[in-house]
Amino acid sequence: MTSRSAPGGRLAPADLEAVGAVVTGKGQGTIVEADNLDLLAALPDGCVDLAYADPPFATGRVRRLERIRTGEGERVRPGFAGRQYRFEVVSDHAYADTTPLDEHLDALELRVREIHRVLAPHGSLYLHVDWRTSHHVRLMLDEIFGPERFLNELIWAYDYGGRSPDRWPKKHDTILWYAKGETWRFVREAIDRIPYLAPDLVGPEKAARGKLPTDVWWMTIVPPASKERTGYPTQKPIRLLERIVAASSLPGDLILDPYAGSGTTGVAAARLGRRWVLGDRNTEAVAIARRRLAAELETIEAARAAAEPGAAEGA
Ligand SMILES: C[S@@+](CC[C@H](N)C(=O)[O-])C[C@H]1O[C@@H](n2cnc3c(N)ncnc32)[C@H](O)[C@@H]1O
């Protein structure tokens, strides 16, 4: 892994201003379309309380998700018993994940060094990877943060999609959690509780309360037909990000996601009353994340207005 100096400082003036407003607490959140190295260069040292980063996995493929409507359209797909179905593509989102592994790791290293710089002394980074890179990235994080700053190797386990004929199906991602300094945020009471595996062994009261998750998180992927689904490939479940944001930050904190995709981290931050700075270089991703955040903020505002004293009478 080589190290080069960050180009930096190339954000559009309006983006620079929006980022500055969020950093100083005048703005609630912003989404920037840019290479994240430029976004990171615009952030002052130590301003971020929590970073979550979900870089491409170096799959060597273009990640694509098409949504189709059957029954209409020009294209035809084969069906059961030789039947044919017409369909049309109603949305098609893609980004390239084709960088060779060495280059991918070099690029990631530059960004992780920058993330480390912008983290507050109590800040931490959750870095989301999978079997293709987790072993390289763990060593990289040990080098940049120090092995003594390693907190957890979280396993996000899901169960969806095909089965390998000749090996165990690969159905988990790895999220490496490192702290910048000697103390960090871990708000146990804010963490969602989950059912005991053997509730009969713990008694009714404990069983009803549920238990804290361990470092293995069983959670479904975003279901294909759910309202949560944006159509952006590799969208992560909002529950996953809500758990991370709730556990490792406080209300008002600044959350950074430099590989924002469909904006899941921003939605979690907005729901939990944090500030957010998101970045992605893909125009489609930024458009989706902006639409998603705008809808989320409207929902939050409507709920707030409905909860205000006198709201019911006025309705
Ligand atoms: C795995 S996806 C993130 C998905 C996201 N967590 C979500 O829930 O939708 C990775 C994203 O990183 C973006 N990306 C990759 N390299 C980047 C770079 N150098 N600067 C900014 N964005 C980048 C891609 O465009 C892609 O949207």
The ligand as an ORCA input file, in Angstrom:
! r2SCAN-3c Opt
* xyz 0 1
  C     -21.436      0.046     -1.444
  S     -22.015      1.573     -2.065
  C     -22.675      2.368     -0.631
  C     -24.085      1.940     -0.317
  C     -24.707      2.690      0.853
  N     -24.130      2.292      2.125
  C     -26.209      2.530      0.891
  O     -26.766      2.094      1.925
  O     -26.855      2.824     -0.123
  C     -20.523      2.424     -2.363
  C     -20.680      3.819     -2.932
  O     -19.406      4.455     -2.927
  C     -19.336      5.346     -4.023
  N     -17.907      5.653     -4.243
  C     -16.920      4.801     -4.599
  N     -15.733      5.440     -4.656
  C     -15.968      6.734     -4.310
  C     -15.144      7.897     -4.178
  N     -13.840      7.850     -4.397
  N     -15.731      9.056     -3.795
  C     -17.072      9.123     -3.558
  N     -17.902      8.048     -3.677
  C     -17.359      6.874     -4.043
  C     -20.047      4.606     -5.156
  O     -20.516      5.517     -6.123
  C     -21.174      3.896     -4.388
  O     -22.366      4.660     -4.420
*
